[in-house]
Amino acid sequence: MCSNGGALSSIGVSWVVRDSTFTGNRAIGDGANPAQAGTPGGGSGGAIYTDGNDYTVTVDGSVITGNSAREGGGALFFVSDDKTGTLTIEHSELRDNPNAGFQTAGYPGIFFLGQRHPVVLSSSLS
């Protein structure tokens, strides 16, 4: 449990997450970022939270299941502030990662703001 990123959290760092399992992690903050008035903020990225400018995240051969977020991205929260960052999910399974706030349409459990759309190859999102 963390305010953001129940298992992995970073700002401006590129990651390759390979052959990993993320289960039962929670982002327990409240009010997102920047924090809404009267809240401490946070609550995004049940398993993984990333933020910054030009960075990349690749999830390969991994299972992300049963994580949750009070705000956005029950599985994964990815924000590239200058919209140059990229997210790739390949040979992975993301399932049952609810969020109480928001996610990107068509990408269950993921909130994404970056270059184009997330690249999803040979993976299942549900």
Backbone as a printed PyTorch tensor [residue, N CA C, xyz], in Angstrom:
tensor([[[  0.8310,  -1.1800,   0.0000],
         [  0.0000,   0.0000,   0.0000],
         [  0.8770,   1.2460,   0.0000]],

        [[  0.5030,   2.1670,  -0.8400],
         [  1.1560,   3.4740,  -0.9130],
         [  0.1230,   4.4860,  -1.3920]],

        [[  0.4340,   5.7490,  -1.2180],
         [ -0.4590,   6.7860,  -1.7110],
         [ -0.6500,   6.6380,  -3.2160]],

        [[  0.4460,   6.5280,  -3.9660],
         [  0.4480,   6.2390,  -5.4010],
         [  1.3630,   5.0460,  -5.6320]],

        [[  0.9970,   4.1860,  -6.5820],
         [  1.8790,   3.0710,  -6.9240],
         [  2.0450,   2.0780,  -5.7960]],

        [[  1.0890,   1.1680,  -5.6600],
         [  1.1110,   0.2070,  -4.5650],
         [  2.3560,  -0.6600,  -4.5230]],

        [[  3.0120,  -0.9020,  -5.6610],
         [  4.2200,  -1.7250,  -5.6790],
         [  5.4230,  -0.9690,  -6.2420]],

        [[  5.2040,  -0.1780,  -7.2850],
         [  6.2980,   0.4950,  -7.9790],
         [  5.8590,   1.9140,  -8.3070]],

        [[  6.6780,   2.9030,  -7.9550],
         [  6.3210,   4.2950,  -8.1950],
         [  7.5730,   5.0850,  -8.5480]],

        [[  7.4720,   5.9390,  -9.5640],
         [  8.6360,   6.7520,  -9.9350],
         [  8.2050,   7.9920, -10.7000]],

        [[  9.1210,   8.9580, -10.7270],
         [  8.9230,  10.1720, -11.5160],
         [ 10.1140,  10.3130, -12.4530]],

        [[  9.8310,  10.3190, -13.7630],
         [ 10.8660,  10.5350, -14.7650],
         [ 11.8290,   9.3800, -14.9620]],

        [[ 11.4210,   8.1640, -14.6050],
         [ 12.2970,   7.0010, -14.7150],
         [ 11.7190,   6.0270, -15.7370]],

        [[ 12.5460,   5.5430, -16.6400],
         [ 12.1200,   4.5120, -17.5890],
         [ 12.2760,   3.1420, -16.9330]],

        [[ 11.3090,   2.2560, -17.2050],
         [ 11.3150,   0.9240, -16.6180],
         [ 11.1010,  -0.1380, -17.6870]],

        [[ 11.7210,  -1.3010, -17.4830],
         [ 11.3560,  -2.5310, -18.1720],
         [ 11.0050,  -3.5130, -17.0630]],

        [[  9.7280,  -3.8650, -16.9980],
         [  9.2470,  -4.8200, -16.0050],
         [  9.0700,  -6.1350, -16.7450]],

        [[  9.8920,  -7.1140, -16.4200],
         [  9.9060,  -8.3620, -17.1800],
         [  9.6820,  -9.5450, -16.2430]],

        [[  8.8230, -10.4760, -16.6980],
         [  8.5860, -11.7380, -15.9850],
         [  8.2850, -11.5070, -14.5080]],

        [[  7.3470, -10.6090, -14.2490],
         [  7.0030, -10.2280, -12.8820],
         [  5.5220, -10.4630, -12.6150]],

        [[  5.1800, -10.5520, -11.3230],
         [  3.7950, -10.6790, -10.8900],
         [  3.5050,  -9.6020,  -9.8640]],

        [[  2.4150,  -8.8650, -10.0950],
         [  1.9360,  -7.8450,  -9.1650],
         [  0.5210,  -8.2460,  -8.7560]],

        [[  0.3230,  -8.5740,  -7.4950],
         [ -0.9810,  -9.0270,  -7.0180],
         [ -1.2880,  -8.3870,  -5.6690]],

        [[ -2.5140,  -7.8790,  -5.5250],
         [ -2.9940,  -7.3890,  -4.2440],
         [ -2.4120,  -6.0730,  -3.7710]],

        [[ -1.8450,  -5.2860,  -4.6660],
         [ -1.3060,  -3.9760,  -4.2970],
         [ -2.4130,  -2.9260,  -4.3620]],

        [[ -2.2580,  -1.8460,  -3.5560],
         [ -3.2960,  -0.8160,  -3.5210],
         [ -2.6840,   0.5780,  -3.4590]],

        [[ -3.2660,   1.4900,  -4.2330],
         [ -2.9430,   2.9210,  -4.1330],
         [ -4.0440,   3.5280,  -3.2620]],

        [[ -3.6750,   3.9500,  -2.0560],
         [ -4.6870,   4.3160,  -1.0720],
         [ -4.8620,   5.8230,  -0.8610]],

        [[ -4.1130,   6.6440,  -1.5940],
         [ -4.2890,   8.0910,  -1.4740],
         [ -5.6820,   8.5080,  -1.8990]],

        [[ -5.9560,   9.7940,  -1.8030],
         [ -7.2920,  10.2930,  -2.1140],
         [ -7.1830,  11.6930,  -2.6990]],

        [[ -7.7800,  11.8970,  -3.8740],
         [ -7.8170,  13.2340,  -4.4450],
         [ -6.9670,  13.4290,  -5.6750]],

        [[ -6.2750,  12.3820,  -6.1340],
         [ -5.4210,  12.4160,  -7.3360],
         [ -4.2870,  13.4260,  -7.1890]],

        [[ -3.6260,  13.7410,  -8.2940],
         [ -2.5250,  14.7090,  -8.3180],
         [ -2.7260,  15.6460,  -9.5070]],

        [[ -2.6390,  16.9510,  -9.3360],
         [ -2.4660,  17.6200,  -8.0500],
         [ -3.6910,  17.3630,  -7.1760]],

        [[ -3.4950,  17.3890,  -5.8790],
         [ -4.5510,  17.0490,  -4.9270],
         [ -5.7650,  17.9650,  -5.0760]],

        [[ -6.9370,  17.3730,  -5.0550],
         [ -8.1700,  18.1490,  -5.0400],
         [ -8.2800,  18.8400,  -3.6860]],

        [[ -8.9310,  19.9670,  -3.6520],
         [ -9.0910,  20.7370,  -2.4120],
         [ -9.6410,  19.8530,  -1.2980]],

        [[ -9.0240,  19.9390,  -0.1390],
         [ -9.4910,  19.2010,   1.0200],
         [ -9.0590,  17.7490,   1.0720]],

        [[ -8.1590,  17.3330,   0.1630],
         [ -7.6760,  15.9520,   0.1680],
         [ -6.1490,  15.9600,   0.2370]],

        [[ -5.5620,  14.8330,   0.6690],
         [ -4.1020,  14.7490,   0.6920],
         [ -3.5010,  14.4670,  -0.6820]],

        [[ -4.3170,  14.0110,  -1.6320],
         [ -3.8300,  13.6680,  -2.9690],
         [ -3.4490,  12.2050,  -3.0740]],

        [[ -3.1010,  11.8050,  -4.2840],
         [ -2.6970,  10.4240,  -4.5380],
         [ -3.8610,   9.5180,  -4.8630]],

        [[ -3.6060,   8.2160,  -4.7820],
         [ -4.6240,   7.2120,  -5.0380],
         [ -4.5980,   6.6160,  -6.4210]],

        [[ -3.5100,   6.8060,  -7.1730],
         [ -3.4370,   6.2970,  -8.5460],
         [ -2.3420,   5.2370,  -8.6950]],

        [[ -2.5830,   4.3240,  -9.6460],
         [ -1.5950,   3.2820,  -9.9260],
         [ -1.5950,   2.1780,  -8.8870]],

        [[ -2.6100,   1.3250,  -8.9140],
         [ -2.7080,   0.2540,  -7.9290],
         [ -1.4440,  -0.5640,  -7.8150]],

        [[ -0.8610,  -0.9560,  -8.9430],
         [  0.3990,  -1.7030,  -8.9450],
         [  1.5660,  -0.8030,  -9.3270]],

        [[  1.4090,  -0.0260, -10.4170],
         [  2.5180,   0.7720, -10.9520],
         [  2.0580,   2.2040, -11.2080]],

        [[  2.8510,   3.1620, -10.7200],
         [  2.5920,   4.5820, -10.9300],
         [  3.8360,   5.2040, -11.5370]],

        [[  3.6830,   5.8790, -12.6820],
         [  4.7970,   6.6070, -13.2840],
         [  4.3170,   7.9680, -13.7530]],

        [[  5.2140,   8.9380, -13.6890],
         [  4.9110,  10.3070, -14.0820],
         [  6.2260,  10.9270, -14.5490]],

        [[  6.1510,  11.9580, -15.3600],
         [  7.3580,  12.6310, -15.8330],
         [  7.1510,  13.1790, -17.2240]],

        [[  8.2250,  13.3280, -17.9520],
         [  8.1650,  13.8300, -19.3160],
         [  8.5060,  12.7190, -20.3000]],

        [[  9.6950,  12.7420, -20.8750],
         [ 10.1070,  11.7890, -21.9040],
         [ 10.7030,  10.5480, -21.2550]],

        [[  9.8620,   9.5420, -21.0200],
         [ 10.3180,   8.2800, -20.4470],
         [  9.5060,   7.1510, -21.0490]],

        [[  9.9360,   5.9120, -20.8350],
         [  9.2490,   4.7470, -21.3760],
         [  9.0100,   3.7210, -20.2780]],

        [[  7.9260,   2.9840, -20.4260],
         [  7.6570,   1.8360, -19.5680],
         [  7.2810,   0.6770, -20.4770]],

        [[  7.9430,  -0.4630, -20.2570],
         [  7.6150,  -1.6960, -20.9570],
         [  7.2900,  -2.7550, -19.9190]],

        [[  6.1280,  -3.3840, -20.0730],
         [  5.7450,  -4.5180, -19.2380],
         [  5.7410,  -5.7260, -20.1650]],

        [[  6.5820,  -6.7220, -19.8680],
         [  6.7770,  -7.8590, -20.7600],
         [  6.7270,  -9.1620, -19.9580]],

        [[  5.8820, -10.0800, -20.3940],
         [  5.8300, -11.3980, -19.7690],
         [  5.3890, -11.3670, -18.3250]],

        [[  4.5080, -10.4350, -17.9820],
         [  4.1300, -10.2320, -16.5920],
         [  2.6280, -10.4040, -16.3780]],

        [[  2.2620, -10.6310, -15.1120],
         [  0.8620, -10.7490, -14.7090],
         [  0.5990,  -9.6740, -13.6660]],

        [[ -0.4200,  -8.8460, -13.9320],
         [ -0.8350,  -7.7920, -13.0100],
         [ -2.3110,  -8.0380, -12.7340]],

        [[ -2.6210,  -8.5240, -11.5410],
         [ -3.9910,  -8.9190, -11.2340],
         [ -4.3440,  -8.6360,  -9.7810]],

        [[ -5.6070,  -8.2460,  -9.5670],
         [ -6.1080,  -8.0470,  -8.2180],
         [ -5.5370,  -6.8460,  -7.4930]],

        [[ -5.1080,  -5.8240,  -8.2260],
         [ -4.6300,  -4.5730,  -7.6370],
         [ -5.7590,  -3.5510,  -7.7110]],

        [[ -5.6620,  -2.4540,  -6.9460],
         [ -6.7370,  -1.4690,  -6.9890],
         [ -6.2190,  -0.0650,  -6.6950]],

        [[ -6.9870,   0.9160,  -7.1660],
         [ -6.6480,   2.3250,  -6.9530],
         [ -7.9050,   3.0940,  -6.5750]],

        [[ -7.7650,   4.0130,  -5.6140],
         [ -8.8950,   4.8580,  -5.2160],
         [ -9.1880,   5.9140,  -6.2660]],

        [[ -8.2270,   6.2330,  -7.0930],
         [ -8.4220,   7.2320,  -8.1510],
         [ -8.2770,   6.5600,  -9.5120]],

        [[ -7.1290,   6.7050, -10.2010],
         [ -6.9980,   6.2080, -11.5650],
         [ -6.0010,   5.0780, -11.7370]],

        [[ -6.3020,   4.1920, -12.6970],
         [ -5.3680,   3.1370, -13.0580],
         [ -5.2080,   2.0600, -12.0040]],

        [[ -6.1840,   1.1710, -11.8910],
         [ -6.1100,   0.0920, -10.9100],
         [ -4.8900,  -0.7830, -11.0700]],

        [[ -4.4220,  -0.9590, -12.3120],
         [ -3.2030,  -1.7130, -12.5810],
         [ -2.0200,  -0.7710, -12.7610]],

        [[ -2.1840,   0.2140, -13.6560],
         [ -1.0510,   1.0160, -14.0890],
         [ -1.4790,   2.4460, -14.3990]],

        [[ -0.7310,   3.3860, -13.8660],
         [ -0.9470,   4.8140, -14.1170],
         [  0.2940,   5.3370, -14.8210]],

        [[  0.1240,   5.9330, -16.0080],
         [  1.2410,   6.4280, -16.8240],
         [  0.8980,   7.8240, -17.3120]],

        [[  1.6520,   8.8230, -16.8650],
         [  1.4430,  10.1940, -17.3570],
         [  2.7700,  10.7660, -17.8040]],

        [[  2.8470,  11.0840, -19.0890],
         [  3.9840,  11.8000, -19.6610],
         [  3.5020,  13.2310, -19.8660]],

        [[  3.9380,  14.1190, -18.9740],
         [  3.4340,  15.4930, -18.9720],
         [  3.6060,  16.2040, -20.3070]],

        [[  4.7150,  15.9410, -20.9960],
         [  4.9270,  16.5790, -22.3020],
         [  4.4510,  15.6970, -23.4650]],

        [[  3.7940,  14.5840, -23.1280],
         [  3.1960,  13.6510, -24.1010],
         [  4.2050,  13.0470, -25.0670]],

        [[  5.4490,  12.8510, -24.6230],
         [  6.4590,  12.1870, -25.4490],
         [  6.7230,  10.7580, -24.9790]],

        [[  6.2720,  10.3990, -23.7780],
         [  6.5430,   9.0810, -23.2030],
         [  5.7050,   7.9890, -23.8390]],

        [[  6.2210,   6.7470, -23.7860],
         [  5.5230,   5.6150, -24.3950],
         [  5.3690,   4.4700, -23.3990]],

        [[  4.2600,   3.7400, -23.5550],
         [  3.9500,   2.5680, -22.7510],
         [  3.7420,   1.3860, -23.6860]],

        [[  4.4470,   0.2810, -23.4090],
         [  4.3000,  -0.9490, -24.1870],
         [  3.9960,  -2.0950, -23.2350]],

        [[  2.9600,  -2.8610, -23.5650],
         [  2.6010,  -4.0510, -22.8000],
         [  2.6310,  -5.2160, -23.7660]],

        [[  3.4990,  -6.2020, -23.4810],
         [  3.6140,  -7.3370, -24.3880],
         [  3.6960,  -8.6510, -23.6200]],

        [[  3.0330,  -9.6660, -24.1750],
         [  3.0600, -11.0100, -23.5950],
         [  2.6900, -10.9780, -22.1140]],

        [[  1.6840, -10.1760, -21.7630],
         [  1.3060,  -9.9920, -20.3680],
         [ -0.2000, -10.1120, -20.1920]],

        [[ -0.6100, -10.2880, -18.9310],
         [ -2.0190, -10.3740, -18.5890],
         [ -2.3140,  -9.3740, -17.4790]],

        [[ -3.2480,  -8.4670, -17.7550],
         [ -3.7160,  -7.5010, -16.7710],
         [ -5.2080,  -7.7490, -16.5840]],

        [[ -5.6110,  -8.1730, -15.3780],
         [ -7.0320,  -8.4640, -15.1620],
         [ -7.4350,  -8.1550, -13.7280]],

        [[ -8.7100,  -7.8050, -13.5940],
         [ -9.3060,  -7.5540, -12.2720],
         [ -8.5080,  -6.5300, -11.4770]],

        [[ -8.2840,  -5.3610, -12.0650],
         [ -7.5780,  -4.2590, -11.4170],
         [ -8.4890,  -3.0370, -11.3840]],

        [[ -9.4480,  -2.9960, -10.4600],
         [-10.4260,  -1.9020, -10.4440],
         [ -9.8400,  -0.5840,  -9.9500]],

        [[-10.4540,   0.4850, -10.4200],
         [-10.1540,   1.8170,  -9.9120],
         [-11.4790,   2.5280,  -9.6730]],

        [[-11.5220,   3.2990,  -8.6030],
         [-12.7620,   3.9770,  -8.2390],
         [-12.9270,   5.3000,  -8.9770]],

        [[-11.8620,   5.7770,  -9.6240],
         [-11.9240,   7.0780, -10.2670],
         [-11.9850,   7.0200, -11.7820]],

        [[-10.8510,   6.7910, -12.4310],
         [-10.7950,   6.9540, -13.8770],
         [ -9.7970,   5.9810, -14.4960]],

        [[-10.0450,   5.6870, -15.7770],
         [ -9.1300,   4.8880, -16.5880],
         [ -9.2830,   5.3350, -18.0320]],

        [[ -8.3810,   4.9020, -18.8750],
         [ -8.4240,   5.2620, -20.2890],
         [ -9.3530,   4.2970, -21.0220]],

        [[-10.3120,   4.8260, -21.7470],
         [-11.2820,   4.0070, -22.4750],
         [-10.5660,   2.9860, -23.3580]],

        [[-11.0100,   1.7380, -23.2730],
         [-10.4450,   0.6640, -24.0830],
         [ -9.2400,  -0.0120, -23.4550]],

        [[ -8.7840,   0.4850, -22.2940],
         [ -7.6170,  -0.0790, -21.6160],
         [ -7.9670,  -0.3060, -20.1420]],

        [[ -8.7100,  -1.3860, -19.8400],
         [ -9.1530,  -1.6190, -18.4660],
         [ -7.9860,  -1.6470, -17.4760]],

        [[ -8.1590,  -0.9070, -16.3810],
         [ -7.1460,  -0.8850, -15.3310],
         [ -5.9640,   0.0220, -15.5990]],

        [[ -5.9940,   0.7640, -16.7160],
         [ -4.8620,   1.6190, -17.0880],
         [ -5.3400,   3.0580, -17.2680]],

        [[ -4.5910,   3.9970, -16.7040],
         [ -4.7570,   5.3910, -17.0800],
         [ -3.5000,   5.7920, -17.8210]],

        [[ -3.6600,   6.3230, -19.0390],
         [ -2.5280,   6.6400, -19.9060],
         [ -2.6710,   8.0300, -20.4950]],

        [[ -1.6100,   8.8070, -20.3800],
         [ -1.4780,  10.0780, -21.0800],
         [ -0.0430,  10.1250, -21.5810]],

        [[  0.1190,  10.0170, -22.8840],
         [  1.4610,   9.9790, -23.4600],
         [  1.3910,  10.0810, -24.9610]],

        [[  2.4340,   9.5670, -25.6030],
         [  2.5170,   9.6090, -27.0560],
         [  1.5460,   8.5940, -27.6570]],

        [[  0.6650,   9.0560, -28.5070],
         [ -0.3410,   8.2070, -29.1650],
         [ -1.1570,   7.4230, -28.1380]],

        [[ -1.1210,   6.1030, -28.2380],
         [ -1.8420,   5.1840, -27.3550],
         [ -0.8460,   4.1590, -26.8230]],

        [[ -1.1940,   3.4510, -25.7490],
         [ -0.3290,   2.3560, -25.3110],
         [ -0.2260,   1.3180, -26.4390]],

        [[  0.9170,   0.6830, -26.5550],
         [  1.1060,  -0.4090, -27.5050],
         [  0.8740,  -1.7020, -26.7460]],

        [[ -0.1040,  -2.5000, -27.1880],
         [ -0.4330,  -3.7470, -26.5210],
         [ -0.2460,  -4.8730, -27.5360]],

        [[  0.6930,  -5.7670, -27.2420],
         [  1.0400,  -6.8730, -28.1500],
         [  0.8930,  -8.2100, -27.4310]],

        [[  0.1560,  -9.1250, -28.0320],
         [  0.0090, -10.4820, -27.4920],
         [ -0.2770, -10.4750, -25.9930]],

        [[ -1.2100,  -9.6180, -25.5720],
         [ -1.5440,  -9.4610, -24.1590],
         [ -3.0550,  -9.4150, -23.9970]],

        [[ -3.5160,  -9.6490, -22.7490],
         [ -4.9430,  -9.5130, -22.4740],
         [ -5.1430,  -8.5050, -21.3580]],

        [[ -6.1290,  -7.6270, -21.5750],
         [ -6.5120,  -6.6010, -20.6090],
         [ -7.9890,  -6.8170, -20.2990]],

        [[ -8.3110,  -7.0220, -19.0370],
         [ -9.7310,  -7.2020, -18.6860],
         [ -9.9720,  -6.7950, -17.2500]]])
